[in-house]
Amino acid sequence: MYELIITEKPAAAKKIAEALADGKLIKESYQEVPYYKLTHGNKDIVVACAVGHLYGLAEKEKKGWKFPSFEIEWKPISETTKSSAFTKKYLNAIKKLAKSANEFTVATDYDQEGEVIGLNVIRFICNKKDAYRMKFSTLTKDELRKSYENKSKHLDWGQAESGEARHFLDWYNGINYSRALTSAIKSTGTFKIMSTGRVQGPALKIIVDREREIKAFVPKPFWQIQLIGEHNNQQITAWHKQDKFWEKDKADKVIEKTRNAKNAKVDNIERKQFNQLPPFPFDLTSLQIEAYRCFNISPKETLDIGQELYTSGFISYPRTSSQQLPSTIGYQKILSELSKQKNYAELAKSLAKKSKLAPNSGKKTDPAHPAIFPTGISPSGLKDKEAKIYDLIVKRFFATFAENAVRETMIVDINCNEEIFAAKGTRTIEKGWHIFYYPYVQLEEIELPNVKQGEKINIKKIELLSKETQPPKRYTPASIIKELEKRNLGTKATRSEIIDTLFQRGYVQGRAIEATDLGTSTTETLEKYSPKILDEELTRHFEIEMEKIREKQEKKEDLLEEAKEAITKILVDLKKHEKEIGAELSKANRATQDEMSFLGICPICKEGNLMTRRGKYGAFAACNKYPNCKTIFSLPKNALIKPAKKDCEICGYPKVLAIKKSKQPMEFCLNPKCPSKNVEGEAGIQAKAIAKGEIHRKCPKCKEGDIVLRGSIYGRFLGCSKYPKCRYTEKLENNSSD
C-alpha cells in the first residue's frame, strides 16, 4: 500500500517526485505514461500525472443539435474529443495505480481549474469522495517539501464547487447559444459554425462598439503654433501656451504678431523634481500587457510561455491576480540564486546589499498565489521567446526592490512679442530602478538647453500647424485584455483564450483589432433580437456569484438553476426570430469571407480580384475572372494567409501575410520573380558561389548534408541538402529564410 499523489502534468510529477524522494527515485511507466516510486520518511509514495483535463462535460444523451440542453455530465475527454484520445492512457495509468493506494493527495495547480481536474480524478478514477491537498506556487524542492508536510486534509471545496459551476455555466451558455445561431444560419440554406458565450458575446460587443465610435467620429480641425529657436548652438522647441486653437483667425493673429521676430526672451523657468516609484510585481494581466509592448508577443502565447517556465521550475505560478510579493517567498534566497546566473549576478548582488528588502507591491491580491517571481533556478535550453519572457520577469522582480527614480521636469516660458511659448522637457536625474529594469524602461528623455531667466533665444522659425482630432484607437490584443479585466469579464486565465476564439470564428481581424462584417452583424443582430446575450451586467452578476461560491457563501446548485432560467428565456427569443437572424448572419458571413480572402487587384488582367482559394494540394491565390484570366500563385503550406492590404513597392504585385504558429507574421510579395527576392552584395556573391559549387560547406546541424542555395515564395536562403530529413536553414543578409 502507498500514498498516490496526482499532479496536473508530467513535468510537475517529476519535480514533485524529485523533491520528496529521500533516497533513490524509481521511474516506471504504464502504457508509456511515466510515474515515480519513492520513499519519504517512513512512507511509500507513488507520483502519477494527468495531462490537464481528463474529463470534459458532454450531454448525457446526444440528440442532435437540439436546444435548450442542460442534461450534461462529466465524461472521459478521450471519448468525446478525437484530438484528446491520447489522454485515455493517462486515465488508465492512474486507475491502475489507484487500486493499490490507501491514501490520495491532489497536487494539481492550486486554482479553480486545477481543483476541478483533481476532483474529477479522485471521484471518477480513484472512486473516493475526498483527498489531501498540496498547495504551492513554485515547483522548487523546498516549497514542495513544505507543501507536502503542511498539506490540508481535504480538497479546497469552495474552489472546486466554484470551478465546476464555471464549467457548467460556460457549457450551458456556449453550446445553447451557438446551436441557436448555427441553426438560424442553416435555416437560410447555408452552413457555418457560429459561436457566442457568456463572456464572448460581451467581449465582441466591446470591440464592435469601439468600431462604431471610430466610424461615427467626425474630426474637428484645430491649429497649433510651434516656435523653433536656438540657444548656444542648442535647439529648443516650444509651443504656444494656448496649445490648441479652435478658431483659425485667432491663430493667424499670433502668427502675424510674431512674423518678423528675430529673437525672444526667457520669461520664466520652472524646475520640478519628482520621485518615480518602482513598478508593481507582475500579475498575469500586467505580464501579458508588458510582453506585448516589449516583444509583440500575444497575451495567449505569453500565458503559454509562462506556464512552461513554471512547470520547468523557473518562475512561480503565472495564473495569478496578485501584485504582492510576501516575505515568505524568501527575497534574499532568490537573489542569492539569481546572483549565480551570469546575466543577473551584478544586479542581484547590488540588491542583496540593501539593509532592507521591501518590494513596491500593488493593491491587487489573489487568495491562492503571490505575484509572479523567478525562483532562482537557472534555466537552460530556453527558446528565444521563453528567454525574453524570463528576462522580463527577472528584471521586473529586481525593479520592485530598487530605489525610486528621480526625474526633473523643466518648463521654460519664452516671450515673443508678448506671445508666450512653453518648452517642456523631462530628464532622469537618478536612475534608481531604471537600472534594474533595463532595457524595458521606455521614457522620453528631453533635456532643454541650460537657459537663464532674461536670456535671449534666437528664433529660427515660427510656424502654424494644421491638425485635426483623432478617433479613438482600436484595441490591441493587450489592451482588450486590460479592458475585460477592468469590466470584470472573464478570468485572468480565460481572457486571452476568448479573444483568440473571436479571431478563429472570423468575428475580428488585424493586429489593431477590427470587427469584421460578421462580427458587427452578429452583434447588431443579437442587440436587435436577444440583447441579454451581450449584457455585461448579467455576465458580471454570475462572476460575482461564482466568487461567493468559492467563499462558501452561495451554493452551486442555486446559481445553475438561475442560469438555466435566464438562458431558456433568451433561447425563446432566438427561436422566435430564427429566419431573420439567419438571413442577416448569412449575408454578413459571405461579406466577411470575401473581405478576408481578397488579396488585391489581379496584376495581369487588371480587372479581376486575386482571392485565396483552397485546392486538393492546399491554398493558392487566383484571379476571380477565371477562366478568362488564369493567373495563379502558389502560397506557403501550413500557414494562415491574410492580405497585407498593400502592394509591393518594387514590382507592384499584391503583398500577403503568412502566419505560422509561434512565429512572427511574414510579409512577402506574390510575384515569384520580384527583384526584392534577389540577393545583392556580399550575400549575393556567396549565394552564387554556393549555387555553382565553388564553396562547399557541411551542414552544421546534421553533419551529413551540404549547404545549398534554396528558394521559396519568401525568397532565397541557404539550407541543408538533406531536406526534409534535416530542416536547417540560414538567412541570407537581405531576406528571410523559409
C-alpha positions in Angstrom: 0.0 0.0 0.0 1.2 3.5 -0.7 0.1 7.1 -1.0 -0.8 8.2 -4.5 0.0 11.8 -5.4 -1.8 13.1 -8.5 -0.3 16.1 -10.5 -1.7 18.1 -13.4 1.1 17.4 -15.9 4.1 15.1 -16.4 6.7 17.8 -15.7 5.1 18.6 -12.4 5.0 14.9 -11.4 8.8 14.6 -12.0 9.5 17.8 -10.0 7.4 16.7 -7.0 8.9 13.2 -7.0 12.4 14.5 -7.1 11.6 16.9 -4.3 10.1 14.4 -2.0 12.4 11.4 -2.6 14.7 10.8 0.4 16.6 8.1 -1.4 16.7 6.7 -4.9 13.8 7.7 -7.2 12.4 4.9 -9.3 10.8 5.8 -12.7 8.3 3.3 -14.2 5.6 3.5 -16.9 2.3 2.1 -17.8 1.1 2.3 -21.4 4.0 4.7 -21.9 2.8 7.0 -19.1 5.6 7.7 -16.6 5.1 7.5 -12.8 7.5 7.6 -9.9 8.1 5.5 -6.8 9.8 6.9 -3.8 10.2 6.8 -0.1 9.6 9.9 2.1 10.2 9.4 5.8 8.7 6.1 6.6 6.0 6.3 3.8 6.0 4.8 0.3 4.7 7.2 -2.3 3.8 7.0 -6.0 3.5 10.2 -8.0 1.3 10.0 -11.1 0.2 12.6 -13.6 -2.8 13.7 -15.6 -2.3 15.7 -18.7 -4.6 18.6 -18.0 -8.3 17.7 -18.0 -9.1 14.0 -18.3 -12.8 14.7 -18.1 -15.0 17.1 -20.0 -18.7 18.0 -20.0 -21.0 16.3 -22.5 -24.6 15.6 -23.0 -26.0 12.6 -21.2 -27.8 11.6 -24.4 -26.8 13.1 -27.7 -29.9 14.2 -29.6 -28.5 16.2 -32.4 -28.4 20.0 -32.4 -31.4 20.5 -30.1 -31.6 23.3 -27.6 -32.0 24.1 -24.8 -29.8 21.3 -23.5 -29.0 21.2 -19.8 -28.7 17.4 -19.2 -24.9 17.1 -19.0 -22.3 15.1 -17.2 -18.6 14.6 -16.9 -17.2 12.0 -19.3 -13.6 11.0 -20.2 -12.5 13.6 -22.7 -10.8 10.8 -24.7 -14.4 9.6 -25.6 -15.8 12.9 -26.6 -12.9 14.7 -28.4 -10.9 13.0 -31.1 -7.8 15.2 -30.5 -7.8 14.2 -26.8 -7.8 10.4 -27.5 -4.2 10.3 -26.1 -5.5 11.2 -22.6 -7.0 7.7 -22.2 -3.7 6.1 -21.4 -3.2 8.7 -18.6 -6.6 7.8 -17.2 -5.8 4.1 -17.4 -2.4 4.6 -15.6 -4.0 6.5 -12.7 -6.8 3.8 -12.5 -4.2 1.0 -12.2 -2.1 2.8 -9.6 -5.2 3.8 -7.5 -6.1 0.2 -6.9 -3.2 -0.4 -4.6 -3.2 3.1 -2.9 -4.7 3.6 0.5 -4.1 7.4 0.7 -4.7 10.1 -2.0 -3.2 13.6 -2.4 -4.1 16.1 -5.1 -1.1 18.2 -6.2 -2.6 19.9 -9.3 -2.2 23.6 -9.9 -3.8 25.5 -7.0 -6.6 27.3 -8.8 -10.2 26.6 -9.8 -9.1 24.6 -12.9 -6.6 22.6 -11.1 -9.1 21.8 -8.3 -11.7 20.5 -10.9 -9.0 18.4 -12.5 -8.1 16.9 -9.2 -11.7 16.4 -8.0 -12.6 14.5 -11.2 -9.6 12.2 -10.9 -10.4 11.5 -7.2 -14.1 10.8 -7.6 -14.2 9.2 -11.1 -10.9 7.3 -11.3 -10.0 6.7 -7.7 -13.6 6.3 -6.5 -13.0 8.5 -3.4 -15.1 11.4 -2.1 -12.2 13.5 -0.8 -8.4 13.7 -0.7 -5.5 15.5 0.9 -4.4 18.7 -0.9 -1.0 20.2 -1.5 -0.8 23.9 -2.2 2.3 25.5 -3.8 3.2 28.4 -6.1 6.6 27.2 -7.3 8.0 23.8 -8.2 11.1 24.2 -6.1 12.3 21.5 -3.8 12.0 23.5 -0.6 8.4 24.7 -1.3 7.2 21.3 -2.5 8.5 19.5 0.6 7.0 22.2 2.8 3.7 21.9 0.9 3.7 18.2 1.4 4.3 18.5 5.2 1.6 21.1 5.5 -1.0 19.6 3.1 -4.6 20.1 4.1 -6.8 17.1 4.9 -9.4 18.0 2.3 -9.8 19.3 -1.2 -10.5 23.1 -1.4 -14.2 22.6 -1.8 -15.0 26.2 -2.3 -12.6 26.4 -5.2 -13.8 23.0 -6.6 -17.5 24.0 -6.4 -16.8 27.4 -8.0 -14.7 25.8 -10.7 -17.3 23.2 -11.5 -20.0 25.9 -11.6 -18.0 27.8 -14.1 -17.6 24.8 -16.4 -21.4 24.1 -16.2 -22.2 27.7 -16.8 -19.9 28.1 -19.8 -21.2 24.9 -21.3 -24.9 26.0 -20.9 -24.2 29.3 -22.5 -21.8 28.4 -25.2 -23.5 25.3 -26.5 -27.1 26.5 -26.4 -26.4 30.0 -27.9 -24.0 28.6 -30.5 -26.6 25.9 -31.6 -29.3 28.6 -31.8 -27.2 30.8 -34.0 -25.9 28.0 -36.2 -29.5 26.7 -36.6 -30.5 30.2 -37.7 -27.9 30.4 -40.4 -28.7 26.9 -41.5 -32.3 27.9 -42.0 -31.2 30.1 -44.9 -29.6 27.1 -46.8 -26.0 27.9 -45.8 -23.8 26.5 -43.1 -21.3 28.0 -40.7 -20.5 27.1 -37.2 -21.4 30.1 -35.1 -20.4 30.7 -31.5 -21.1 33.1 -28.7 -20.9 32.7 -25.0 -21.2 34.2 -21.5 -18.1 36.3 -22.0 -17.5 36.0 -25.7 -20.7 38.0 -26.6 -19.9 41.0 -24.3 -16.2 40.9 -25.4 -17.2 41.1 -29.1 -19.7 43.9 -28.3 -16.9 46.0 -26.7 -14.8 45.7 -29.9 -17.8 46.4 -32.2 -18.7 49.5 -30.0 -15.2 50.8 -30.5 -15.6 50.3 -34.2 -18.8 52.3 -34.2 -17.1 55.1 -32.3 -14.4 55.2 -34.9 -16.8 55.2 -37.9 -19.1 57.8 -36.2 -16.1 60.0 -35.3 -16.1 63.4 -37.0 -12.7 65.0 -36.9 -12.6 68.6 -35.7 -9.8 70.9 -37.1 -7.5 72.8 -34.8 -4.2 74.7 -35.0 -1.0 74.7 -33.0 1.8 77.2 -33.2 5.4 75.9 -32.9 8.5 78.0 -32.2 11.9 76.6 -33.0 14.8 78.6 -31.6 18.4 78.3 -30.7 20.5 79.0 -27.6 24.2 78.5 -27.5 24.0 76.3 -30.6 21.4 74.1 -29.0 17.9 73.8 -30.5 14.9 74.5 -28.3 11.3 73.7 -29.4 8.3 75.4 -27.8 4.6 75.5 -28.3 2.2 78.4 -27.8 0.8 78.3 -24.3 -2.8 78.1 -25.6 -1.9 74.8 -27.1 -4.9 74.1 -29.4 -6.6 77.0 -31.3 -10.1 76.0 -32.4 -10.6 79.2 -34.3 -8.0 79.8 -37.1 -8.3 83.6 -37.1 -7.0 83.7 -33.5 -4.0 81.6 -34.5 -3.4 83.8 -37.5 -3.3 86.9 -35.3 -0.5 85.3 -33.2 1.4 84.4 -36.4 1.0 87.9 -37.7 2.2 89.4 -34.3 5.3 87.3 -34.3 6.0 87.1 -38.0 9.3 89.1 -38.2 10.6 88.4 -34.7 14.3 87.5 -34.7 14.6 86.7 -31.1 12.6 86.1 -27.9 13.3 86.3 -24.2 13.2 83.7 -21.4 10.4 85.0 -19.2 10.3 82.2 -16.5 11.9 78.9 -15.7 10.2 76.3 -13.6 12.0 73.2 -12.4 10.3 70.4 -10.5 11.8 67.1 -9.3 9.6 64.1 -8.5 10.1 60.6 -7.4 9.1 57.9 -9.8 8.1 54.7 -7.8 9.3 51.3 -9.0 6.7 49.2 -10.9 4.5 46.7 -9.1 5.3 43.0 -9.4 3.7 41.2 -12.3 0.3 39.7 -12.1 -0.8 37.8 -15.2 -2.5 40.7 -16.9 0.3 43.1 -16.5 2.8 40.5 -17.7 0.7 39.9 -20.8 0.5 43.7 -21.5 4.2 44.3 -20.9 5.2 41.3 -23.1 3.1 42.6 -25.9 4.6 46.1 -25.5 8.2 45.0 -25.4 8.2 41.9 -27.7 4.9 41.9 -29.6 4.1 38.5 -28.0 0.4 37.9 -27.9 -1.3 37.5 -24.5 -2.3 33.9 -25.2 1.3 33.0 -26.1 2.6 34.8 -23.1 0.4 32.7 -20.9 1.5 29.5 -22.6 5.2 30.5 -22.2 4.6 31.5 -18.5 3.0 28.1 -17.9 6.0 26.3 -19.5 8.5 28.4 -17.4 6.5 27.5 -14.3 6.4 23.7 -14.9 10.1 23.8 -15.6 10.6 25.4 -12.2 12.0 28.7 -13.3 9.2 31.0 -12.2 6.2 31.0 -9.8 2.7 30.2 -10.9 1.7 32.7 -13.6 -2.1 32.5 -13.4 -2.4 35.0 -10.6 -4.2 38.3 -9.9 -1.8 39.3 -7.2 0.6 42.3 -7.4 2.1 41.4 -4.0 5.3 39.5 -3.0 5.1 38.3 0.6 8.4 37.9 2.5 7.7 34.2 2.9 9.0 33.6 -0.6 12.5 34.4 0.7 13.8 37.5 -1.1 17.4 37.0 -0.1 17.5 33.4 -1.1 16.1 34.2 -4.5 18.6 37.0 -5.0 21.4 34.7 -3.9 20.4 32.1 -6.5 20.0 34.7 -9.3 23.4 36.1 -8.5 24.8 32.7 -9.7 23.4 33.4 -13.2 25.9 35.4 -15.3 23.3 37.8 -16.8 21.9 38.8 -13.4 24.9 38.5 -11.0 25.7 42.2 -10.7 22.1 43.3 -10.3 21.3 40.6 -7.8 24.4 41.3 -5.6 23.6 45.0 -5.7 20.1 44.5 -4.3 21.3 41.9 -1.8 23.4 44.6 -0.1 20.4 46.7 0.8 19.7 46.9 4.6 16.0 46.3 4.0 14.4 44.5 1.1 10.8 45.6 0.6 9.0 45.3 -2.8 6.8 48.0 -4.1 3.7 45.8 -4.0 0.4 46.8 -5.6 -3.1 46.6 -4.3 -4.4 43.6 -6.3 -4.4 40.3 -4.4 -5.1 36.6 -5.1 -6.2 34.2 -2.4 -4.2 31.3 -4.0 -0.9 32.8 -5.2 1.5 35.7 -4.9 2.7 37.9 -7.8 4.9 36.3 -10.4 8.6 35.9 -9.5 11.7 34.0 -10.6 12.6 31.0 -8.4 16.3 31.5 -8.9 16.7 28.1 -10.6 19.0 28.7 -13.6 17.2 28.0 -16.8 18.7 26.1 -19.7 17.7 25.4 -23.3 15.2 28.2 -23.4 13.8 29.2 -26.8 14.0 32.8 -28.0 10.6 33.9 -26.7 10.9 31.9 -23.5 14.2 33.7 -22.8 12.6 37.1 -23.4 9.7 36.4 -21.0 12.0 35.0 -18.4 14.3 38.1 -18.6 11.3 40.4 -18.3 10.1 38.6 -15.2 13.6 38.7 -13.6 14.2 42.3 -14.3 10.7 43.2 -13.1 11.4 41.3 -9.8 14.6 43.3 -9.4 13.0 46.6 -10.2 10.3 46.2 -7.5 13.0 46.2 -4.8 15.1 49.1 -6.2 15.1 52.7 -5.2 12.8 55.4 -6.6 14.0 57.0 -9.8 14.3 60.8 -9.6 13.2 62.8 -12.6 13.1 66.5 -13.3 10.5 68.4 -15.4 11.7 71.8 -16.7 9.3 74.3 -18.2 10.7 77.4 -20.0 8.3 80.3 -20.8 9.5 82.1 -23.9 8.2 85.6 -24.6 8.0 86.6 -28.3 6.3 90.0 -28.8 4.1 89.3 -25.7 3.1 85.9 -27.0 4.1 83.2 -24.6 5.5 79.9 -25.8 6.4 77.0 -23.5 9.2 74.5 -23.9 8.9 71.4 -21.7 11.5 68.7 -21.1 11.8 65.8 -18.6 15.0 64.1 -17.8 16.1 61.4 -15.3 18.3 62.7 -12.5 18.8 59.4 -10.7 18.1 56.2 -12.5 17.2 54.2 -9.4 15.0 51.2 -10.5 15.6 52.1 -14.2 19.0 50.3 -14.0 17.3 47.1 -12.9 14.5 47.2 -15.5 16.8 47.9 -18.4 16.0 47.7 -21.4 12.3 47.7 -20.7 12.0 51.3 -19.4 10.7 53.4 -22.2 10.6 57.0 -21.1 11.1 60.1 -23.2 14.2 62.0 -22.2 14.0 65.6 -23.4 16.8 67.8 -21.9 16.4 71.5 -22.6 19.3 73.9 -23.0 20.6 75.4 -19.8 19.0 78.8 -20.2 18.6 81.6 -17.6 15.8 84.0 -17.0 16.1 87.1 -19.2 18.4 85.4 -21.8 17.6 85.7 -25.4 16.5 82.9 -27.7 17.4 83.2 -31.4 14.3 82.4 -33.4 14.8 80.1 -36.4 11.1 79.8 -37.4 7.5 80.1 -36.0 5.0 78.1 -37.9 1.3 77.4 -37.9 0.4 73.6 -37.9 -2.9 72.5 -39.1 -4.2 69.4 -37.3 -7.5 67.6 -36.5 -8.7 65.5 -33.6 -8.2 61.7 -34.0 -10.7 58.9 -33.4 -10.3 56.5 -30.5 -7.7 53.8 -31.2 -8.7 50.3 -31.9 -7.9 47.7 -29.2 -4.7 45.7 -29.4 -4.6 42.1 -28.1 -3.1 43.5 -24.9 -5.4 46.5 -24.3 -8.6 44.4 -24.8 -7.4 42.0 -22.1 -6.9 45.0 -19.8 -10.4 46.3 -20.7 -12.0 42.9 -20.0 -10.3 42.9 -16.6 -11.4 46.4 -15.8 -15.0 45.4 -16.6 -14.7 42.1 -14.6 -15.5 40.0 -17.6 -13.9 36.5 -17.7 -11.0 35.4 -15.6 -7.2 36.1 -15.7 -6.7 32.7 -17.3 -9.5 32.7 -19.9 -9.5 36.3 -21.3 -6.7 35.7 -23.9 -8.4 32.5 -25.0 -11.7 34.3 -25.5 -10.1 36.9 -27.8 -8.3 34.1 -29.7 -11.7 32.5 -30.3 -13.1 35.7 -31.7 -10.2 35.6 -34.3 -10.8 32.0 -35.1 -14.5 32.5 -35.7 -13.8 35.4 -38.1 -15.5 37.9 -35.8 -12.4 40.1 -35.6 -9.2 40.6 -37.5 -5.9 42.6 -37.6 -3.2 43.5 -35.0 -5.2 46.6 -34.2 -8.4 44.6 -33.6 -11.1 45.4 -36.0 -14.6 43.8 -36.1 -15.4 42.1 -39.4 -18.8 42.4 -41.1 -19.6 39.1 -39.5 -18.6 40.3 -36.0 -20.5 43.5 -36.4 -23.6 41.8 -37.9 -23.6 39.2 -35.1 -23.6 41.9 -32.5 -26.2 44.0 -34.2 -28.5 41.0 -34.8 -28.2 40.0 -31.1 -28.8 43.5 -30.0 -32.0 43.6 -32.0 -33.4 40.2 -31.1 -31.6 39.0 -28.0 -29.7 41.8 -26.2 -29.4 39.7 -23.0 -26.7 37.6 -24.6 -24.5 40.7 -24.8 -25.4 42.0 -21.3 -22.2 42.8 -19.3 -24.2 43.1 -16.2 -25.6 39.6 -16.4 -22.1 38.3 -17.1 -20.7 40.2 -14.1 -23.5 39.0 -11.9 -22.6 35.4 -12.5 -18.9 36.2 -11.9 -19.8 37.7 -8.5 -22.0 34.7 -7.7 -19.2 32.3 -8.5 -16.8 34.2 -6.3 -19.4 33.8 -3.5 -19.5 30.0 -4.1 -15.7 30.0 -3.8 -16.1 31.7 -0.5 -18.8 29.2 0.5 -21.5 32.0 0.8 -23.6 30.6 -2.1 -24.5 27.1 -3.4 -23.6 25.9 -6.9 -27.0 24.4 -7.5 -28.8 27.7 -6.9 -26.6 29.5 -9.4 -27.1 26.9 -12.1 -30.9 26.9 -11.7 -30.9 30.7 -12.1 -28.7 30.4 -15.2 -31.0 27.7 -16.8 -34.0 30.0 -16.4 -32.2 33.0 -17.9 -30.8 31.0 -20.9 -34.2 29.4 -21.6 -35.8 32.9 -21.9 -33.1 34.1 -24.2 -33.4 31.0 -26.5 -37.2 31.5 -26.8 -36.4 35.0 -28.4 -33.7 33.5 -30.7 -36.1 30.7 -31.9 -38.9 33.2 -32.5 -36.7 35.3 -34.9 -34.7 32.4 -36.3 -35.3 33.3 -40.0 -34.5 37.0 -39.7 -31.3 36.2 -37.6 -30.2 33.6 -40.1 -30.6 35.9 -43.1 -28.6 38.7 -41.5 -25.8 36.4 -40.3 -25.6 34.6 -43.7 -25.2 37.9 -45.6 -22.5 39.1 -43.2 -20.7 35.8 -43.4 -20.4 36.0 -47.2 -19.1 39.6 -47.0 -16.6 38.6 -44.3 -15.3 35.7 -46.4 -14.9 37.9 -49.4 -13.1 40.5 -47.3 -10.7 38.1 -45.7 -9.8 36.3 -48.9 -9.3 39.4 -51.1 -5.6 39.9 -51.7 -5.6 42.7 -54.2 -6.2 43.6 -57.9 -5.0 41.0 -60.4 -1.7 42.3 -61.7 -2.1 40.5 -65.0 -5.6 41.3 -66.3 -6.1 44.4 -64.1 -9.8 43.7 -63.9 -10.3 40.8 -61.6 -9.5 40.3 -57.9 -6.9 38.0 -56.5 -8.6 35.7 -54.0 -7.3 33.0 -51.7 -8.6 29.6 -52.7 -8.2 26.1 -51.4 -7.5 23.1 -53.6 -6.5 19.5 -53.3 -2.9 20.4 -52.5 -3.6 23.4 -50.2 -4.1 27.1 -50.5 -3.3 29.2 -53.6 -4.1 32.7 -55.0 -6.1 33.0 -58.2 -8.0 35.7 -60.2 -11.8 35.6 -59.8 -12.1 36.2 -63.6 -11.2 32.6 -64.3 -11.4 31.1 -67.0 -10.9 34.5 -68.8 -7.9 35.1 -66.6 -5.9 32.1 -65.5 -3.5 34.0 -63.2 -2.4 31.8 -60.3 0.2 32.0 -57.5 1.3 29.4 -55.0 1.0 30.1 -51.3 3.1 28.6 -48.5 1.7 25.5 -46.7 1.0 25.2 -43.0 0.3 29.0 -42.8 -2.7 31.2 -42.3 -2.7 33.6 -45.2 -4.1 37.1 -44.8 -4.0 40.1 -47.1 -1.3 42.7 -46.2 -3.6 45.3 -47.8 -0.7 46.9 -49.8 1.3 46.4 -53.0 4.9 45.6 -53.4 7.0 48.8 -53.6 9.2 47.3 -56.2 7.0 45.3 -58.7 3.5 46.4 -57.7 2.1 42.9 -57.1 -0.1 42.4 -54.0 1.6 41.5 -50.7 0.3 39.0 -48.3 1.0 37.9 -44.7 1.8 34.3 -43.9 1.2 33.5 -40.2 2.7 30.3 -38.8 2.2 29.0 -35.2 4.6 30.6 -32.7 6.3 32.7 -35.4 6.1 36.4 -36.3 3.9 37.1 -39.3 6.0 37.1 -42.5 5.1 39.6 -45.3 6.1 38.7 -48.8 5.3 39.7 -52.4 3.2 37.2 -54.5 5.5 37.7 -57.6 8.0 34.8 -57.6 10.3 36.9 -59.9 10.1 40.1 -57.9 13.6 41.7 -57.7 13.2 42.0 -54.0 13.8 38.3 -53.7 17.2 38.5 -55.4 20.2 38.6 -53.1 22.6 41.5 -53.5 26.1 42.5 -52.3 28.4 40.1 -50.4 25.5 37.8 -49.6 24.6 37.5 -53.3 28.2 36.7 -54.3 28.4 34.0 -51.6 25.0 32.6 -52.6 26.0 32.4 -56.3 29.3 30.7 -55.3 27.5 28.1 -53.3 25.0 27.5 -56.1 27.8 26.9 -58.6 29.6 24.6 -56.2 32.6 26.9 -55.8 32.1 26.9 -52.0 31.5 23.7 -50.1 30.2 23.6 -46.5 28.8 20.8 -44.5 25.5 21.3 -42.6 26.4 22.3 -39.0 23.3 20.5 -37.7 23.2 17.0 -39.2 26.9 16.9 -40.3 25.8 14.9 -43.4 24.2 17.2 -45.9 25.8 20.1 -47.8 24.7 23.8 -47.5 23.0 24.6 -50.8 21.1 27.6 -52.1 17.3 27.1 -51.9 14.3 29.2 -52.6 10.8 29.6 -51.5 8.0 32.1 -52.1 9.7 34.3 -49.4 12.9 34.5 -51.4 16.4 32.8 -51.4 18.0 31.2 -48.4 20.7 28.6 -47.5 19.6 25.2 -46.3 20.7 21.6 -45.9 20.7 19.3 -49.0 19.1 16.6 -46.8 15.8 18.4 -46.5 13.2 17.4 -45.4 15.2 15.0 -43.1 17.2 17.9 -41.9 15.4 21.3 -41.8 18.5 23.5 -41.1 18.3 27.0 -42.7 20.3 30.2 -42.7 19.1 33.6 -43.6 20.8 35.5 -46.3 21.7 39.0 -45.4 18.9 40.9 -47.1 15.9 38.5 -46.9 14.2 35.9 -44.7 14.6 32.1 -44.6 11.8 29.7 -45.2 
